[in-house]
């Protein structure tokens, strides 16, 4: 991937992932907590959400091919659900929670 593609992906990813690392981490732990069990914090949430959290903790120059793959997947999934309009909008709770598990809160400005 060329540098300009890397830069574009970095910008797109950080545009659609509008939750901070802390917000995403808290959300993943909340979603994984149950009445009978609670997962280890580092293992809370869906694998893609944990990968997004991992990427958020990295510098642009430290990205791996796996990181870029996850970033592209998240950008594509959020864009498919939101299209180009990332303005705050209410929707069904399940839809919002699914997007939040990817680091995108549709009620928060991008």
Residue pairs with C-beta under 8 A, 6 or more apart in sequence:
1 9
1 68
6 60
6 63
6 68
7 60
9 68
9 71
9 72
9 75
10 60
10 63
10 71
12 71
12 75
13 55
13 71
13 74
13 75
15 86
15 110
16 74
16 75
16 78
16 79
16 82
16 86
16 103
16 104
16 110
17 24
17 52
17 56
17 74
17 78
17 102
17 103
17 104
18 86
18 103
18 104
18 105
18 108
18 109
18 110
19 27
19 100
19 103
19 104
19 105
19 108
20 56
21 53
21 56
21 57
23 105
24 49
24 52
24 53
24 56
24 100
24 103
25 41
25 44
25 53
27 45
27 49
27 100
27 101
28 44
28 45
28 46
28 49
28 50
28 53
28 101
29 39
29 41
29 44
29 45
31 44
31 45
31 97
31 101
32 38
32 39
32 43
32 44
32 45
33 39
33 44
42 50
43 50
44 50
45 53
45 101
46 101
48 70
48 73
48 74
48 101
48 102
49 101
49 102
49 103
51 66
51 67
51 70
52 70
52 74
52 102
52 103
53 103
54 67
55 63
55 67
55 70
55 71
56 103
58 67
63 71
74 102
74 103
74 104
77 102
78 99
78 102
78 104
81 95
81 98
81 99
82 99
82 104
82 106
86 110
87 109
87 110
88 106
88 107
88 108
88 109
89 106
89 107
90 96
90 106
90 107
91 106
95 106
96 105
96 106
96 107
99 105
99 106
